Amino acid sequence: MSAALAARPALEVADVLRVHGADFLARHAAWLNAEQRRTLRDLAACRTAALGGHVEQCLDCGHERIAYNSCRNRHCPKCQALSRARWLDQETKSLLPVDYYHVVFTLPREVAQLALANARVLYHALFQAAAATLRDVAANPRHLGASVGVLLVLHTWGQNLSHHPHVHGVVTGGGLSCDAQGVVEASPRWLSCRPGFFLPVRILSRVFRGKYLELLQQAWVEKGLVFPAALAALQETNAWTLWLQGLRAKEWVVYAKPPFGGPEQVLKYLARYTHRVALSNARLQHFEDGQVTFRYKDYADEHQCKTLTLTVDEFLRRYVQHVLPRGFVKMRHYGLLANRCREERLMQCRSLLLVASLRALLQSLSAAAAVQPARAPTCPQCESCRIAVRELPREGSVAARSNTS
């Protein structure tokens, strides 16, 4: 492999886990779930002999390089590039030549606390409420009167690894004309948002609040919620009712950013956000004496870059709270991009937007906008492309033992 491809950060989350992971698992076994335990073990084993690998040998100069297999866990900072590239390749086929808007829906701190014990239920409700809000407000003829295309991506963290569940939405700046319920007309027209303006944020916020609290109430009535000790009182009707009243009185945070300006900018955004994990290895700075230091951006202080030092125990506690339930889908499509009708709706959109072929559009995009394909491996000594590969068994396997006997 080339030197650039072989380079790795000086410090990784995996380094912390290899030193302290086993102790952390033993101390906190009572509250860690199976997916959190599996993730910690996967990240510690990633690209080590424990997962096997292969040896690359240059057929010209004889130089050898050992490469170990990745864990492919979606929470691993090192294993997202290939998944992101494949996903983006599919996603580009759905792009339209229109402005796209970035909308963020955030859960209040009180609900976030409950979500830690009810991740699957309350994160799913976050998707449902955000998508329904965009559908209903966009369908309202006073605002747009159209069905829009929506991609939602769940993030559960803040920059300092705190629990901060929110969804990022990438939404088309217009859509197909529809009725007030969001049903697309039989012979629709393309309706665009006003230049530089998507939908009124205050209305989005209040509709989102109402829809989410309705789903929360439904989960409570159906006894679908687990209450940790700190929130045990909410199992009682009166306490629950007062708690909901407090949430209804608050302004919920919905943020709409300026439009991307077109598909090229959307690709750059998707490449950066969709497969992000709670903490990238590049943000780690120091790991010594049982403490971990990493960089973060303080949005409350004019986006200043700062450093935060945590004990290993607190660092890993914060990290595992962002492990999603097994099988939980963190990227979802709605409206014009819903899987059941995507091809038909996009065909209508392209026809109305006078786009003969999406291929022609994609070819016009800057090459820098897309994720670049991986370079063919070359020898770091002589740069030859003639590389032979032989597999290495997993450490501890029968094959590995026989090779060393």
C-alpha positions as CSV (number, residue, x, y, z in Angstrom):
1,M,0.0,0.0,0.0
2,S,1.1,3.6,-0.5
3,A,2.5,5.5,2.5
4,A,-0.6,7.8,2.6
5,L,-3.0,4.9,2.7
6,A,-0.9,3.0,5.3
7,A,-0.9,6.1,7.6
8,R,-2.9,6.0,10.8
9,P,-3.6,8.4,13.6
10,A,-1.1,8.4,16.4
11,L,-3.9,7.6,18.9
12,E,-7.1,5.6,18.4
13,V,-10.2,4.8,20.5
14,A,-9.0,1.1,20.1
15,D,-5.8,1.9,22.0
16,V,-7.8,3.0,25.0
17,L,-10.0,-0.2,24.8
18,R,-7.0,-2.5,24.5
19,V,-5.6,-1.2,27.7
20,H,-8.8,-0.6,29.8
21,G,-11.6,-2.2,27.9
22,A,-11.7,-5.5,29.8
23,D,-11.7,-3.7,33.2
24,F,-14.5,-1.4,32.0
25,L,-16.6,-4.4,30.8
26,A,-16.1,-6.1,34.2
27,R,-16.9,-3.1,36.3
28,H,-20.0,-2.1,34.4
29,A,-21.4,-5.5,33.3
30,A,-24.6,-4.8,35.2
31,W,-25.8,-2.0,32.9
32,L,-24.1,-2.6,29.6
33,N,-26.3,-4.3,27.1
34,A,-25.2,-7.0,24.6
35,E,-24.7,-4.6,21.7
36,Q,-22.5,-2.3,23.8
37,R,-20.4,-5.2,25.0
38,R,-20.0,-6.5,21.4
39,T,-19.1,-3.1,20.1
40,L,-16.3,-2.6,22.7
41,R,-14.8,-6.0,21.9
42,D,-15.1,-5.4,18.1
43,L,-13.3,-2.0,18.3
44,A,-10.5,-3.4,20.4
45,A,-10.0,-6.3,18.0
46,C,-10.3,-4.2,14.8
47,R,-7.3,-4.6,12.5
48,T,-5.4,-6.9,14.8
49,A,-4.3,-10.6,14.5
50,A,-7.5,-11.5,16.4
51,L,-9.5,-11.0,13.2
52,G,-7.0,-12.5,10.8
53,G,-5.7,-10.7,7.8
54,H,-3.4,-11.1,4.8
55,V,0.2,-10.5,3.7
56,E,0.9,-8.3,0.7
57,Q,4.2,-9.1,-1.0
58,C,5.7,-7.1,-3.9
59,L,6.6,-9.4,-6.7
60,D,9.3,-7.0,-7.9
61,C,11.3,-6.1,-4.8
62,G,10.0,-8.6,-2.3
63,H,8.8,-6.1,0.3
64,E,6.0,-7.5,2.6
65,R,3.3,-5.7,4.5
66,I,0.8,-7.4,6.9
67,A,-2.7,-6.0,6.9
68,Y,-5.3,-7.2,9.5
69,N,-9.0,-7.4,8.9
70,S,-11.4,-4.7,10.1
71,C,-14.3,-5.3,12.5
72,R,-16.9,-3.6,10.2
73,N,-18.8,-2.5,13.3
74,R,-20.8,0.7,12.3
75,H,-19.6,2.4,15.5
76,C,-15.9,1.9,14.7
77,P,-14.1,5.1,13.7
78,K,-11.9,3.1,11.2
79,C,-14.6,1.1,9.4
80,Q,-16.9,3.6,7.8
81,A,-15.1,4.6,4.5
82,L,-16.1,1.6,2.4
83,S,-19.7,1.6,3.7
84,R,-19.9,5.4,3.0
85,A,-18.6,5.1,-0.5
86,R,-21.1,2.3,-1.4
87,W,-24.0,4.1,0.2
88,L,-23.1,7.4,-1.6
89,D,-22.9,5.6,-4.9
90,Q,-26.6,4.6,-4.5
91,E,-27.6,8.0,-3.0
92,T,-26.3,10.0,-6.0
93,K,-28.9,8.3,-8.2
94,S,-31.6,10.1,-6.2
95,L,-30.2,13.6,-6.5
96,L,-32.3,16.3,-8.3
97,P,-31.0,19.6,-9.8
98,V,-32.6,21.7,-7.0
99,D,-31.5,23.5,-3.8
100,Y,-31.4,21.2,-0.8
101,Y,-32.0,22.3,2.8
102,H,-30.4,21.1,6.1
103,V,-32.9,20.9,9.0
104,V,-32.1,19.6,12.5
105,F,-34.6,18.3,15.0
106,T,-33.4,18.0,18.6
107,L,-34.9,16.3,21.6
108,P,-35.0,18.3,24.9
109,R,-32.7,17.3,27.6
110,E,-35.5,15.8,29.7
111,V,-36.5,13.5,26.9
112,A,-32.9,12.6,26.1
113,Q,-32.5,11.3,29.6
114,L,-35.5,9.0,29.1
115,A,-34.2,7.9,25.7
116,L,-31.0,6.4,27.2
117,A,-33.2,3.7,28.7
118,N,-35.6,3.5,25.7
119,A,-33.3,4.0,22.8
120,R,-35.2,1.9,20.2
121,V,-38.6,3.3,21.0
122,L,-37.7,7.0,21.5
123,Y,-35.2,7.2,18.6
124,H,-37.8,5.7,16.3
125,A,-40.3,8.2,17.5
126,L,-37.8,11.0,16.7
127,F,-37.7,9.8,13.1
128,Q,-41.5,9.5,12.9
129,A,-42.2,12.9,14.4
130,A,-39.5,14.7,12.3
131,A,-40.7,13.1,9.0
132,A,-44.4,13.7,9.8
133,T,-43.6,17.4,10.6
134,L,-41.9,18.0,7.3
135,R,-44.6,16.2,5.4
136,D,-47.5,18.1,7.1
137,V,-45.9,21.6,7.1
138,A,-44.7,21.3,3.5
139,A,-48.1,19.9,2.3
140,N,-49.9,22.9,3.8
141,P,-50.8,25.2,0.9
142,R,-50.1,28.2,3.0
143,H,-46.4,27.2,3.1
144,L,-45.6,25.1,0.0
145,G,-48.4,22.7,-0.9
146,A,-46.0,20.0,-2.0
147,S,-44.6,16.6,-1.1
148,V,-40.8,16.9,-0.5
149,G,-38.0,14.4,-0.5
150,V,-36.4,13.8,2.9
151,L,-33.3,12.0,4.1
152,L,-33.0,11.8,7.9
153,V,-29.8,10.8,9.7
154,L,-29.7,10.1,13.5
155,H,-26.9,11.5,15.7
156,T,-27.0,10.9,19.4
157,W,-23.9,12.9,20.5
158,G,-22.7,16.3,21.2
159,Q,-19.1,17.4,20.5
160,N,-18.0,16.5,24.1
161,L,-19.5,13.0,23.8
162,S,-22.6,14.0,25.9
163,H,-25.9,12.4,25.1
164,H,-27.6,14.8,22.6
165,P,-30.1,12.9,20.3
166,H,-31.1,14.8,17.1
167,V,-31.7,14.0,13.5
168,H,-30.2,15.9,10.5
169,G,-32.5,16.2,7.6
170,V,-31.5,16.8,4.0
171,V,-34.7,18.0,2.2
172,T,-35.4,19.0,-1.4
173,G,-36.2,22.7,-1.8
174,G,-39.5,22.0,-3.4
175,G,-41.7,19.0,-4.4
176,L,-44.6,17.6,-6.2
177,S,-48.0,19.3,-5.7
178,C,-50.2,17.5,-3.2
179,D,-53.3,17.8,-1.0
180,A,-53.2,18.9,2.6
181,Q,-52.6,15.3,3.7
182,G,-49.5,15.0,1.6
183,V,-51.0,12.8,-1.2
184,V,-49.4,13.7,-4.5
185,E,-51.9,14.8,-7.2
186,A,-52.6,12.6,-10.2
187,S,-51.0,15.1,-12.5
188,P,-48.6,17.0,-10.2
189,R,-46.7,20.2,-10.7
190,W,-43.2,21.0,-9.4
191,L,-43.5,23.6,-6.7
192,S,-40.3,25.3,-5.5
193,C,-39.6,27.0,-2.1
194,R,-39.0,30.7,-2.0
195,P,-35.3,31.4,-2.9
196,G,-33.2,31.0,0.3
197,F,-36.2,30.0,2.5
198,F,-37.5,26.5,3.2
199,L,-40.3,26.4,5.8
200,P,-41.1,28.6,8.9
201,V,-38.9,27.2,11.7
202,R,-41.2,28.2,14.5
203,I,-44.1,26.3,13.0
204,L,-41.8,23.3,12.4
205,S,-40.8,23.4,16.0
206,R,-44.3,23.5,17.4
207,V,-45.6,20.8,15.1
208,F,-42.6,18.6,15.9
209,R,-43.2,19.1,19.6
210,G,-46.9,18.1,19.3
211,K,-46.2,15.0,17.2
212,Y,-43.4,13.7,19.4
213,L,-45.3,14.2,22.6
214,E,-48.2,12.3,21.1
215,L,-46.0,9.4,20.3
216,L,-44.4,9.6,23.8
217,Q,-47.9,9.5,25.4
218,Q,-48.8,6.5,23.3
219,A,-45.7,4.6,24.4
220,W,-46.5,5.4,28.1
221,V,-50.1,4.2,27.7
222,E,-49.0,1.0,26.1
223,K,-46.4,0.5,28.8
224,G,-43.7,0.5,26.3
225,L,-41.2,2.6,28.3
226,V,-38.6,1.5,30.9
227,F,-38.0,4.0,33.7
228,P,-34.5,4.2,35.3
229,A,-34.3,4.9,39.0
230,A,-34.0,8.7,38.5
231,L,-37.2,8.8,36.6
232,A,-39.2,6.1,38.4
233,A,-41.8,8.6,39.6
234,L,-43.0,9.1,36.0
235,Q,-44.7,5.7,36.1
236,E,-47.4,7.4,38.2
237,T,-50.1,9.2,36.2
238,N,-50.0,12.5,37.9
239,A,-46.2,12.8,37.7
240,W,-46.3,11.8,34.1
241,T,-49.0,14.4,33.2
242,L,-47.0,17.2,34.9
243,W,-43.8,16.1,33.2
244,L,-45.5,16.3,29.8
245,Q,-47.0,19.7,30.6
246,G,-43.6,21.0,31.3
247,L,-42.4,19.7,27.9
248,R,-45.4,21.3,26.1
249,A,-44.5,24.7,27.7
250,K,-40.9,24.6,26.3
251,E,-39.8,25.7,22.9
252,W,-38.2,22.7,21.1
253,V,-35.1,23.3,19.0
254,V,-35.6,23.0,15.2
255,Y,-32.9,24.6,13.1
256,A,-32.9,25.2,9.4
257,K,-29.6,26.1,7.8
258,P,-29.2,28.0,4.5
259,P,-29.7,25.9,1.3
260,F,-26.8,23.8,0.0
261,G,-27.2,25.3,-3.4
262,G,-27.3,22.1,-5.4
263,P,-26.4,18.4,-5.7
264,E,-22.6,19.0,-5.5
265,Q,-22.8,20.5,-2.0
266,V,-25.2,17.8,-0.9
267,L,-22.7,15.1,-1.8
268,K,-20.1,16.8,0.3
269,Y,-22.5,17.0,3.2
270,L,-23.5,13.4,2.9
271,A,-19.9,12.2,2.7
272,R,-19.2,14.0,6.0
273,Y,-22.3,13.3,8.0
274,T,-24.0,10.1,7.2
275,H,-21.5,7.6,8.5
276,R,-20.0,9.7,11.2
277,V,-19.4,8.1,14.6
278,A,-19.5,9.7,18.1
279,L,-15.7,10.5,18.1
280,S,-13.2,10.2,15.3
281,N,-9.7,9.1,16.0
282,A,-8.4,12.3,14.6
283,R,-9.8,14.3,17.6
284,L,-7.9,12.3,20.2
285,Q,-4.8,14.1,21.6
286,H,-3.5,12.3,24.7
287,F,-4.0,9.0,26.5
288,E,-1.9,8.6,29.7
289,D,-2.2,8.1,33.4
290,G,-5.8,6.8,33.1
291,Q,-7.0,9.9,31.3
292,V,-8.1,10.7,27.7
293,T,-7.9,14.2,26.1
294,F,-9.7,15.0,22.9
295,R,-10.6,18.1,20.9
296,Y,-14.2,19.4,20.6
297,K,-16.0,22.4,19.2
298,D,-17.9,24.5,21.8
299,Y,-21.0,25.7,19.8
300,A,-22.1,27.7,22.9
301,D,-18.9,29.7,22.8
302,E,-18.8,30.9,19.2
303,H,-17.7,27.5,17.9
304,Q,-14.4,27.8,19.7
305,C,-12.1,24.7,19.5
306,K,-11.3,23.4,23.0
307,T,-9.9,20.3,24.7
308,L,-11.6,18.1,27.2
309,T,-9.8,15.6,29.5
310,L,-11.8,12.7,31.0
311,T,-11.0,9.7,33.1
312,V,-10.9,6.5,31.0
313,D,-14.0,5.2,32.8
314,E,-16.0,8.4,32.0
315,F,-14.6,8.5,28.5
316,L,-15.8,4.9,27.8
317,R,-19.1,5.5,29.6
318,R,-19.8,8.4,27.3
319,Y,-18.7,6.5,24.2
320,V,-20.9,3.4,24.8
321,Q,-24.1,5.5,25.3
322,H,-24.0,6.2,21.6
323,V,-24.1,2.5,20.6
324,L,-27.4,2.0,18.8
325,P,-29.6,-1.0,19.3
326,R,-28.8,-3.9,17.1
327,G,-30.5,-3.6,13.7
328,F,-31.7,-0.1,14.3
329,V,-31.7,1.9,11.0
330,K,-30.0,5.3,11.5
331,M,-30.6,6.7,7.9
332,R,-34.1,6.7,6.6
333,H,-35.9,8.2,3.5
334,Y,-39.4,9.7,3.4
335,G,-41.7,11.6,1.1
336,L,-40.5,11.5,-2.5
337,L,-37.5,9.4,-1.4
338,A,-39.6,6.7,0.4
339,N,-38.5,3.3,-0.9
340,R,-41.9,2.2,-2.0
341,C,-42.4,5.0,-4.5
342,R,-38.9,6.5,-5.1
343,E,-38.3,5.6,-8.7
344,E,-41.8,6.7,-9.8
345,R,-41.7,10.0,-7.9
346,L,-38.1,10.8,-9.0
347,M,-39.0,10.1,-12.6
348,Q,-41.9,12.6,-12.3
349,C,-39.7,15.2,-10.7
350,R,-37.0,14.9,-13.4
351,S,-39.6,15.2,-16.1
352,L,-41.1,18.3,-14.5
353,L,-37.7,19.8,-13.9
354,L,-36.8,19.2,-17.6
355,V,-34.0,16.8,-16.8
356,A,-33.4,14.4,-19.6
357,S,-31.0,12.2,-17.6
358,L,-29.6,12.1,-14.1
359,R,-26.4,10.7,-15.6
360,A,-25.8,13.9,-17.5
361,L,-26.2,15.8,-14.3
362,L,-23.8,13.6,-12.3
363,Q,-21.2,13.9,-15.0
364,S,-21.3,17.7,-14.7
365,L,-20.5,17.6,-11.0
366,S,-17.0,18.3,-9.9
367,A,-14.9,15.2,-9.3
368,A,-14.0,16.6,-5.8
369,A,-17.7,16.5,-4.7
370,A,-17.8,12.7,-4.6
371,V,-15.9,10.2,-2.5
372,Q,-12.8,9.3,-4.5
373,P,-12.4,5.7,-5.4
374,A,-9.7,3.8,-3.5
375,R,-6.3,3.8,-5.2
376,A,-4.8,0.5,-6.4
377,P,-2.3,-0.8,-3.8
378,T,1.3,-0.2,-4.6
379,C,4.5,-1.2,-3.0
380,P,5.8,1.6,-0.6
381,Q,9.4,0.7,-1.5
382,C,9.3,0.5,-5.4
383,E,5.7,1.6,-6.1
384,S,5.1,-1.5,-8.2
385,C,1.5,-2.5,-8.7
386,R,2.4,-6.2,-8.8
387,I,1.3,-7.3,-5.4
388,A,0.6,-10.9,-4.3
389,V,-1.7,-11.5,-1.4
390,R,-1.9,-14.5,1.0
391,E,-4.4,-14.9,3.8
392,L,-3.6,-15.0,7.5
393,P,-5.8,-17.0,9.8
394,R,-7.4,-15.4,12.9
395,E,-5.2,-15.5,16.0
396,G,-6.1,-18.5,18.1
397,S,-7.8,-20.4,15.3
398,V,-6.8,-24.0,14.4
399,A,-5.0,-22.9,11.3
400,A,-3.0,-20.4,13.2
401,R,-2.0,-23.0,15.8
402,S,-0.9,-25.4,13.1
403,N,1.2,-22.8,11.3
404,T,3.1,-22.0,14.5
405,S,3.6,-25.6,15.6
